[in-house]
Amino acid sequence: MYQYRRRLTREVPFGPILLGGYQPIRVESMTNTHTMDTAATVEQCRRLYEAGCEIIRLTVPTEKDAENLRNIRDQLRADGIDTPLVADIHFSARAALKAVEFVENIRINPGNYAAGQKFSSNGYTEDEYLQELEHVRQEFLPLVAKARLNGVSMRIGTNHGSLSDRTVSRYGNSPEGMVEAALEFARFCEEVGYHDILFSMKSSNVRVMIQAYRLLVQKGDAELLHAYPLHLGVTEAGDGDEGRVKSAMGIGALLEDGLGDTIRVSLTEDPVHEVPVGFAIVKKYNEFHLVKGDRGHLPLKHVVESRNKKTVNHLFTSGPQPFNPFSYKRRIAVQFSIAGLVVGGDNVPRVETEVHASLSEFESALQEVLQRLAPEKPHDAIRSEFASVRVNTSADIERLDDLIVYLGNAGRSLVASTSDVSLAIRLLDKVSKVRLDIIEGEQLGKDFLKHLGHDHAGILELCFLHEHAGPSVPAEVLAHLAEKLHKQGVERLLFSIITDNTVFAYRRLVQAFKARSLDYPLVVRFRGESSERLESLIGSSVQTGSLFCDGIGDILALHTRLSVDDEVNLAFNILQGARIRMSKTEFISCPGCGRTYFELEKATAAIKERTAHLKGLKIGIMGCIVNGPGEMADADFGYVGAGKNRISLYVGRECVEENISELDAVDRLIGLIKERGKWVDQV
């Protein structure tokens, strides 16, 4: 919970490589060509190989596709490409039994393997439940036997959107249902002594995905014979920055927990684009293993003990915790107003960004403030709600006064930061919030602490700059100060930390506050030094998005080297990815595969162009039925492939129009949104 240590898992073979154990975290992708098109599939595999992709997955909807894997494999091996191949199976046990002959790994979906998906809400009696489970077992065990005979490993890959009706009838469409579906198949495997397995728990909802993996680890490590590897991914993440942010948040949150042995970033783009994003996400953790002598793993003694049936590996549940890892509940802080915006309570988190230009360069600072606050834009436009300027000298305060006068009413959204206590006292009567950077609590002095008891126009944020102190110091110092100020009756305070280890530092801070019954709001701060755009996106998303997914944070404050517009959009993308603040349309779009028979990327672009202004609306865009209706439960409207150039439209999980021509489908989707009263005209 409070430091990085990777979970040690069983090593599982993937052809020429191994996965899990002390192996690096692998990066994989999936083709979106039709598997019967040998030339196109081989070409795309070659491009993925050249991009560095370590594992390539291909969809196998039928026995004919499975048989053609032989030709694809033989051509790739003849070309000197030995990248492990994975056959992706839904529904068809017969396709799986053929595909396992030609690949290094086979993925089965326990929600629909050897079962027809009805997506019905009919209940199951206990006898009906057990009867269907036994039927699935009888269909599945021949595949297990053949996989073992061929030296093929298996991924038991649960999707939030495609749980069986049987599972949903007992557990709902929930993380608990996802975990139980996977464990049923793992029990079948262990029953016959087959252990070359790994798991995935994918969802388009980042919070659900994180909770499901954590729950699987807790339950699996308590019940199963081995700690099996994990394949991480956010399914239907979308495209562009939004898809990269959601993927980094979900995958990164779990990697920070020490979970994960291979990842796939699912983008509605050319699959080759997924590979560099994947490597950017795992870079930190793979480098950590190379530098650290213990490679970040749990000590062997702990691993051995945790494998003992009598000893449950409480990876997240030992001792009091700052949050519940298995279900979402927001940390509720005391609320108060800053520049007319209520912070804390159950109000949406606010967005603050830092002005890079110095106040000594007044014109540059002014232009940057105007760009961040964008006072000329409509009230509901995406923009920074607070712009922070740095104050280092008394002369800076004079320039700040000029800036406030120039901005007029917009000047209320101007906040200031300083490391000078005397300047902080003066600033409290000029701006709505002052961030005071501290290294040690003693630097504030008794006079300053008393001064906080006075009435001021501004609110103070105490920010610990964590540079050389131990990992627990920021939480200890801030909690000590907060407790002292609370006893003085000072309520209008915020707290934050600037550190390289944002996730762990804030977990410690929340726990320290919780132990003292303190409910001050928290500003989640991230300072990114990378000049690489992708690294900035990923670092910000992992280190701050993970916290908001766990209910921690009342203001998100970014300081990166991104452009102003990119930085502001990134902040709102992170909050939307955590499902805590919906500022625009949410697109749940899959990356496509050989089951997709319409132009997915083109359709996604057309839908986004016409609906991106529908704030808070969730639209699912799916290549096929496999995850469609299930993921539609998390969307307001769905656009799902139904065959060659044919589309079906959904409202939630209900199919309302079937087999529409692709040429008319986007117009019909817009019409459906209007009919259901969810449309607003674009301003």
N, C-alpha and C positions, 0 to 999 in steps of 0.2 A: 504493500500500500504506500510506503514512504520512500522506497528506493528501487532502482531498477535491478531486477534479477530475473533472467530468463528461465522459464520452466523447462526442466530437462525431460525430453520425451523419448520414446522408443524410436530408433532409426528404422526407416521404412525404405525399401528399395524402389527406385524409379529408373530401371534400366541401368545406364552407366553411372548414375549419381545416386546418392542417398539423401533422404529428407528427414529432418528432425535431429534429435540428439545434439551433438556439437557442430552440426553442419550449419553453414550460413543460411540465413532466411532467403529462400528462393523467390524468384519473380517469374510469373507465368502469364500467359494470355490465351486467347481462344480465336480460332478462325471464324469468319462470318460468311465464308463461301459455302456453296452447296457441296457436300461431301462426295456426291456422284461426279462432280466436275473435278477430275483428277488434276488437270493442268493448273486450274485456278487455285486449287487448294495447295498444291505443291509450291506454287509461286508465292502464295501468302505465307506459307510455312518458312520458305527461304528468307523472305523479308523479315519475319519475326526472328529467325535465327541470326540474321545479320545485325539486328537491333540488340542482340544479347539475350533474348528470351530463353529461359532455362527449361521451361516445360510448356508444351503446346497441346491445347485441347481441341478436339474436333467433335461436332455434333453427329450423333448416330441415331436418326429417327426410325430407320427400317433395317431389315436384314440385308437388303441390297447395299445400303450405305455401309453397313458393317463389313460386307464382303469386299467393298472397294477400298477399305482401309489397307488391305494387302498391297494394292497398287500404289497407293500414296506412300506407304512406309517403304516399299522397295525402291521407289524412285528417290526418296529423300536419302536413304542409306547409300544408294549408288552415287548420289551427289556429295557424299561425305558429311551429311547432316545427321548427327546421332542424337539430336535433342529428344528426350523422352516424349512419347505421345500418350495422350489421355483420350479415351472414348467417353463421350458424354451421353448417358442413357436416361431417357424418361419413358416410363410405361412398359417398353417392350423387353421382356425377359429373353425372347428369342434373339433379338438384336444384340443383347448383351453377351449371350453365349457364343455368338459368332465373333463379335468385336474383340473379345478377350484374347483371341488367338494372335492379334496383330499389333497390340499396344503394350506399353509398359505399366499403365495404370488404367483402371476403369472407374468412372464416377457413376454411382447410382443415386437416385433421389428416393429416399424412403417414403416420401409422401405419395409417390405414384408408381413405384416399381411393381410390376405385375398386378396393377389395379387400374380399373377405369375410374377416372376422376369425374365425379358428378357435381361437386361443389354444392351438395344439398345440406340442409340443416336437420335432416331426420336423425333421431336418436338411435342408439344401439343398445340392445340389452347386453348383459354380461356374456351370455352365450354367443350372441352374434359377434360381439367384439372379439372373443377368443377364437371363434371359428374363422373369422377373416384373418386374424393374426397367424393362425396355423396354416392357412392357405398361402399367405405371403411367404412364410418360412419354407414351405415345401417348394415354392417356385424359386426361392433365393438360394438355397443350399447347393443346388447343382452349379450355380455360377461361382460360389465360393470354392467348391472342389476344383473347378476348371481353372480358376485364377491361381490357386495354390500349385496346381500341376504345371502351369505355364510360368510360374515365378512372377506373376503380375500382382501388384498391390491394388488397393481399392480405397476410393474416397466415398464415405457415406455423407452425402451432401444434402442437408436439409435446407429448404427454402421457406421463408415465412409465408410466401404466397401460394404454396402448393402442398400443404399438409393434406393428408387423406381425410375423407369425411369421418372415418372411424376415430382418428386422432382428435379432430376438431370437436366431435361430439362429446369427448371426455375432458379435453384440456382447453378448448377454444383455440382461436388462431393466435397463439401466444408463444413467448419464449419457452414456457414449460412444455407446450405441445411439440415445439421444434426439437427440444432436447430428448423428450421421451421417444419420438419417432426415430431419432438416430440411435439411441441406446437399445431399442428393440433389435435393430439390425446388428449392432455390435455384440449383443448377447448371442445372436445366432452364430456370428463368426467365432467368438470365443468358445462356444459350445462344441465346435468341431476342431478347435485348436488352430484356427487361422488368425494371425495377429498382424499381418501386414496391412493395417488399415489406418486411415486418418479421417478427420471430420471437418465439415464446414457447417456454419449456421448463418446463412445469408438472408438479408432483408434490405429493402430500399429505405427503411426507417432506421437511421443510424442508431438511435437509442435502443430499439428492439434488437438490432444486430449485436451491439455491445453486451447487452444483458444476457442474450441467449448463449454467447460463447462463455461468458463467466459462469453461468449456471451449468453449462455442460462440463466445464472443468471441475466444478465443485462436486457434481453428482457422479461424473465419470470416474474421477480419481478416488471417490469413496467406494465405488462398486466394481469397476473393471480391473482386470489383472495388470494392465499397463497404462502409463500415461501416453496416449497416442498423439501424434502430431496434429496440428491445426492448420487448415487452409483458410486464410482470412480474405474477406471481400464484402463490399457493399454492393448488392445487386441493383441493377437499374439506377445507377448513380447519375446518369444523364451525360451531358457533354460540357465542353468549355470549362470555365473556372468553377462553375457550380459542381460539375461532376468530379473534378479534381479535389475540391474542398471537402465534399461529402466523403469521398474515398479516403482521404488523408485523415479525416476526423475519426471514422469508424475503425479503420485499420490501425492508425496511430494510437488510438486510445488503448487498444488491446496490446499492441507492441510495448507500450509504456508499462502495462501490467505484467510484461514478461511472457505474454502468450503469442503464439504464432510461429510457424515454421516455413510457410510459403504463402504468397499473396497474389491476388489478381485484382487489378484495377479495371472495373467495367465501365467503359465509356461508349457513348453512342457516336463513335468515330471509327476511323481506320484502326484496327487493333494494334497496329505498330505503334500508335501514339500512346498506348497504355504502358509500354515497356519502360520508357524513361521516367514516367511518373512513379511506377513501381520501384525502380531502383533509387529514386530520390527519397521515397518513403523509408526504405529499409537501410539506407546508407548509414545512418547514425548507429543503428543497432548492430549491423555487421562490423562496422569499424570498432565499436565498443568491445566486441568479442576478440578482435585482433589485438587490442591494446591491453585489455585486462587479463591478468594471468588466469583467473578463474572463469573467464569467458562469460561472466555474468550469471552463471547457473546456480541453482540451489546446491548447497553442499551435499555430497553423496550420502552422508548419514541421514540427512533429512529425506532425501529421495527414497532411500531404502525403507525408512520408517513409514513414509507415506504410502508405500505400496502394500504395507501390512493391512489386512482387512480390518484389524481392530483399531487402526489409527487413520482417521480421516484427515486428509490434507486440507486444512482450513486456509486456503490461499487468501481468501478475502474476509474471513469471518472470525479471525482470532482477535479477541479484545474489542473494546468499543471502537466504532468506525465513524469517520466524518460523514459518510453517506452510505446508503444501501446499494451495494453493487448490482443487485439483481432486479431492482424496480426503481422507477424514476419518482423522486420526490424532491421538489425544489427546496433548497435552504431558504427559509423565510427570514428576512432581515427587517429591522425597524425601517419605516418609510418616512421620507421627508422630501421636500421640494428643492430642486436646484434649477434656477433660471426658469421656473414655471413647469418643469418636468418632474414628476414624482419618481423617486428612485427607491428601491427596496420593496418590501411587501411582496405581493404577487404581480407587480407591474413588470412590463417587458423590460429586459435589460437595455440600457442606453448605450450609445456609441460615442466614443471620444477618440480623436486622433491628434497627434502632435504636430505643430507647425515647425518645419525644419529651419526656416529662415530666422536669423537672429533679429531681435528688435532694433539692433543698431543699423540694420538695413531695412529701414522703415517701409519703403515702397514694396520691397519684395515680401516682407512679412504681411503687409496689408493685402496684397494680391493673393497670397497663399491662404490667408484667413477667409477671404471672400470665396475662394474656390472650394474650401472645405465646408463652410457653412451655407454657401449658395443661397443667400437671402432672397434672390430674385426668383428662385424656383418655387413651384407649388408647395403647400404645407406638407403634403404627404410624399414628397420626392425623397429619393434615397440620398441622404447627405449626412455629414457628421453633425451630431447634435451638440457636441462640445468641441471647441478647438482650443488646444492648450499651447500657450506661448511660454517661453523660458525667460525668467527674470533673474539676472545675475548681479545687477548693480542698481543704485538709486537712479542713474540715468535711464535705465530700462523702464523704471516705473513711470518716469515722465513720458516716455514714448508710448507706454501702455495707456496712459491717460489720453493721449492724442488718438490712439487707435480706438478706444472706447467711444470717444466723441464722434469720430468719423463714422463708426459703424451704427451709431444710434441704437435703435431697439435690438438689432442683431448683436450688439455688444454684450447683451445679457448671457449669450452662449459662449462668451470668451472665458476661459479659465487659465490659471497660471501655475507654473511650477518653479520651485527654487530650492536651494539647499541652505539658504541663509535664514536663520531663525528670525532675525530682526526684519528682514524684508517680508517674510511670511506674515508677520503681525500687521504690517502696513497693507499688504495685499488683501487681507481678509475683509477690509472695508472698501475694496475697489471692484473685486470680481466675485462671481457666484461660487467658485470653488478654488481652493489653493492646495496644490500638492507640495508637501514638504518632504524632501528626500533626506533620510536619516541613515546613519551607519550603526550608531549605538543609541540606545534610548537616553543615556545620560546627557547626550549633547543638547537635548532640549532645555534642560535646566528647570528648576522649580518655578522661577518667575514666569516662564512661558506656559507651563502647565496651568498655573493659576490664571494666566491671561485668557486661556481658552474658556474659562467660566463666564466671561463677559459676552454680551450680545454683539454679534458681527453680522454683516451682510452676507459674508461668504461662509462656506463650510470647509473644514479642514480635512484633507486626506493625508494620512501618515503613510509614507511609502518607504519600505526598507530596501536599500540598495545592497543586494547580496553579492559580494565579490569574493572575499577571502575567508569569511566566517564559515563555521561548520553548517551542515545542512539543516539542523534544527534551530539555529540561532534566530533567523527572521521570525519564525512563529513565536518563539519564546519572548523575544523583545517586544513584538507588537502586542501579544496577548497581555504581557505585563503592563504595558502602557495603557492598553484599552481598559484593563481592570481598574487601574488607578484613576483614569479619567471617568469611568463609569461611576466610581464611588464619589467623585466630585460632582456628579450630576450632569456631565457633558454628554449629550445624546447625539448631536448632529456631527457625526464623525464618519469617515470612511477609511478603509485600510487597504494596502496593496503591497506587492513585492515585485521588484525587478530582479530576475535571476535567470540563469541558464536552464534551471530545472523547474519550470513553471508548475507543471502538474503536481509534483511531489511537494513543492513548497506550499502551494495553496491547500493541499490536503492536510498538511501539518497545521497550517494556520486555522483551518476550519475545525480540526480536532481540538486545538488549544482553546479556541473560542467556545466550543461546545462544552468542554470540561469546566469552563468558568461561567457558563450560561450567558454568554455575550452574543448579541444579535446585530452587531454593526454591519452595514452593507460592505461588500467587497468589490473593489475595482480589479478586474482580471487584466493584468498588463503583460504585454509581450513586446520585447525589443528585438527586432531581427536585423542582423548586421549584413546578411548576404546581399550581394548585388544581383544575384540570379533570381529572376522573377519566380520560377517554379519553386526554388528552395524557400523563398519568402512565403509563397502560398501554403506550402506544406508545413513549414515550421510554425506559422501562425495557427493553422488549422488544428494541428496535433496538440500544441501546447495550450491553446485556449478552448478550442472546440470540445476537447475531452472533458474539461471542467464543466462547461455548460451542459453537456450531455448527462453529467452526474448531478445537475441541479445547483452548481456552485457559480456564483457571479451575479452582480447587479449592474455593472458597467463593463463594457469591453473597450479596452484602450490599446490601440496598436501604434507602434512606431517602427516603420520599415523603410526600405529604400524604394518601395514601389511608388508609382505616380500617385498623385492625390486621388484621382478618380478610382484607380485600382485599389488603393488602400481602403477607401470608404466602402466600395462594393464588397471587398473581401470581408470586412467586419460584418456587414449585413448577411453575406452568404454563410458565414460561420454560425450566426444566430439562427438563420433559417434551417441550416443543416441539422442543428440541434433541436429543431422543432419548438423553439422557445419564443421566436419572434418571426412572424410571416410578413415580409415586406414586399413580396412580389409573388408571381405565380410559381408554384412548385411543379417541376416536370420530373416525373418518374419514368425515365425512358431507358430501355434495355439496349445492350450493344449490338443485338442482332446475331444470328448464327445461320446455319444451314436450314433451319426451320422457317426462316423469314422469306416470304415470297412477295414483298413489296419494298419500295425504296425507303428504308427506315430513316436514314439520315436526312433525306429530302423531305419526308413527311414531318419529321421532328422540327426541322427548320421552319417549315410552313406553319405548323401549329404554334410554335413559339412566336413567330412574327405577328400572328393575329391575336394571340391571347396573353402575351407577356405582361400586359397592363392590369390583368385581373388579380389584384392583390389578394394573396391568401388562398386562392383556388389551387387545388391539386389535380393535375391531369396526368394519367398514365398512358404511355405510348409503348406498346409491347409488340414484339415481332411475331409472337405466336401465343397459343393458348396455354403453354406449359406453366408460366407464372402469371398469366393474364388475370383471370378472375380473382385469384387469391390476393395479388398485389392491388387489384382494384378496390379491395376492402380498405386500403389506405389512401385511396384517391377518390375525388368527387366524380370524375369522368374518366372513361377509358377508351382508347383507340387501339384495337387489338387485331393483328393479322389473322385472317380466317382461311387463307388459301392464296393461290396465285392472283395477285392484284385485287384481292377481296379483303374487306375490313368489317369487323363487327364493333359496335359501339356499346359502351357500358355506362351505367350510373351506379357507382359503388360496385357491388358484385353482380348486379343484375344486367344481363344482356338485353338491351332494348331494341337494337336493330342489327340484323345479321346479314353478312355477305353483300355489303354495299361495294360498289365499284370504288377502287382507289381514287379515281378521278373526282368523285363526288364526296368522298368521305370527310375531308376537312370541312367543307361547307356544311355537311350534315352535323358534324360535331359542334360547330359554332351555333347552328340552329338549335341543337339540343341544349346547349348551355343557356341560350336565350329563353327557350321554352320552360326551363326549370328555374328561371328568375335569377340566374347567377351572372348575367351579363351587365356590364356597364360600358358606356361608350368611352373611347380613349380621348382624353383631353388634349 
